[in-house]
Amino acid sequence: MNVFVINLPQSKDRREFQVKQLECLKLEYTFLEAVSIHDISDAQYEAQGFGWQRPLKKVELACFLSHKKAWEMVSQSNTAALILEDDAILVADIQKILKELDASFNNHQPDLINLEVRSRKKIIGKMPVYSSKELKYNLFELFQERTGTGGYILFPTGAKKLLDKTKRVAPATADAFIFSTYELNAYQIEPAALIQEDQMPIYGLVAHEQFESVIGRSEHFKPEYKSIVEKLSFKKRRLMGQLAMAIRYVQVMWKAKKRDIRLDQDKFKVE
């Protein structure tokens, strides 16, 4: 399985951290140069940054385009890949997990497996579809996710579905775009096998953040609108998005449960 690490060349501290982490974990990897806000012209931003439920920040559009580059690499190589943002922290036994996941699906191969936990409940299957007694983790169907693209395994079938969607749907935040693609056969691993660095204090893994945020989290972003008409247009899109999520929940509620994903602190190597 390939490992792609999305990284801006100027983020040298994150690159150095990932080199140290991945070599310690004995994973072969490739750095994928992230799209920078300086790579996005004003014309491109106007064309691609205003088709979602609110205006995207340039850094959010750059993040989306960076993930799209990773999807293209998965599609071109026709090989599954672990896609990481450069602030991702992995569990100590990730190599064994990847090997097992890569060999465990012969007839019903998933499109995407999410490894992450990020302070929000997820809608997952009530019962696991796969369990590893040796590595002590379970896989659940993932029906609804709201935030987090720090790390996920993408299979060629999933890459095709996401790339096909980019041809007919405007860019969004990377997590919103991925997890509103309900045709994906998506799964969640538990205990979580990855956490982004800014979440580590919340889960008791470190006292405070180590890296300065580059992507710019959107949880508290207040958009500005050019006019009342534009604001109403975005509000309509947001309502449609909320309706789609509600319909999704109704469709799966008989076999799903909304809950937090467990994290095992002992599985992480924290220095």
C-alpha positions, 0 to 999 in steps of 0.5 A: 500500500502506498503512503502519500503525505500532503505537505507544503515545502515551506512547512519544514518542521512538519516534513521533518516530523513525518520523516522521523515518524514514518521511518520509525514506523518502518513505512515507505512514503512519498511526499505530495507537494500540497497546493499553496494559496499562491498557486491559486489565481484570483480567476480560479478562486472565483470559479471554484471557491463559491460553489459550496454551502458557503464561500471557501477560504483560499486555504480550504480550496488549496487543501481540497485541491491537494487531496484531489492530487492524492486521489489522482495518484491513487487512480493512476497507480491503481493501488490503494494508498494511505493519504496523510496530512502532515500533522497526522499522528499514527498508532505504533502498529499502523504497519501491521494494520495496513498489511491486514487491511490490504489483504482482508477484503477480497469480495467486498473491498471498501472504497475508503477506510477512515482512521481518524478521530476528531472530537465529534460523533459519527454515524456508524454501523451497530455491529462491526463488519470485520474484527482483528483479534490479533491487533484488537481493532474493529471496522464499522460501516461509516455512514456519516462523518462531519470533520477530519481528513487527517488520514484515510485509506483510499482504494482505486474504486473510491478515487474514481468515485471522488474524481467523477464527482469533481466533474459535476460538483463544485469544490468544498472543504475536503472533509465535506466533499469526501463524506457527502459522497454517499456512494462511497463504501466507507468504513471507520476503524476503532480504536482510531489509528490516527489523530491530528496534532491539534486534537492530541491535547483534547484526548490527553496525549500531549499538553499543548499543540506543537505545530502552527496551523497551516491549512487553517481549520474552518470550525470557527470561520465566519464567511463574508458575502457580497450581497443579500442575494448571494447570502440567500443562495449559500443558505439555500445550498446549506439547507439542501446539504442539511436535508441530504444528511437528514435523509441519509440518517433516516435511510440508515438509522435502523442499522446505525448508531451515532456515537464517539469513536474510541481511542486507545492512548497506549497505541500511540507513541508520544515523545 
